[in-house]
Amino acid sequence: MPEWSIFALVTSALTELKLFDYLGKEVRSISLKNGLQKLDRNNLASGIYFLEITDKGKIVQKKKIVIND
């Protein structure tokens, strides 16, 4: 199963990671804990995705991810 490893330093229990496709549709969402997290890549087509990390509802980080299988 393809997956990404993500290291997170979490400051609250309300920290969440969301992954969106290029149209803005949410395709993955996980609650983050301190330490190494795994994000499942199954059923994600090649393309551009946007990763967003929120803490207590506030966006704290955004990244662009390109899948090129």
N, C-alpha and C positions, 0 to 999 in steps of 0.2 A: 504494500500500500504506500503510494507516494505521500510524503508529508514534509513540512518545513519545521525546523526547530527554531523556537523563539525564546530568547532570554528576557525575562521581565522582572523589573524591580517595582513591585506593587506597593502603593501607599495606603490603599483602602480595599475593603471587600467589594466595592462597587466598580472595579476596573474591568473593562470589557474590550475585547478586540473584535472588530467587524471587518469583513472583506466584501468589497463591492465590485461588480463587473463594470465595464466601461460605460454602460448605460445607467449606472447608479443603482442597480438592483442588488440588494444584500444577498450574498451567496453563502456566507459562513458567519457564525457568531459564537464566541466562547468567552466565558468569564476567566480572567487571568488570576494566577496566584504567583507568589514569589518563586523565582527559579526558572528552570527550563520547561517550556510548554511545547506541545506538539499540535500543529494545525494540519488537519487532514486535507489533502489535495485531490482526493478521489472525485471523479466526475467534473473536474474543472477543465474546460477546453483551453487550448493555447490562446493567448491574448493578453490584454492589459487589465490589471486589477488594481484596486486602491484599498490599502489597509489603513484602518483608522483605530486608534486606541483612545478610549475615553475613561476618565476617572470622575466619578460623581456627576456624570452627564456632561462634563466639559471635555472637548477634544484636546488631548495632550500631545498627540503625534499622528502624522499622516505620512504614508509612503506609497510609492508606485511600484508595483511588482509586475514583471513580464514573465509569462510562462511560454516557453518555446520548446515544446516536446517534439 
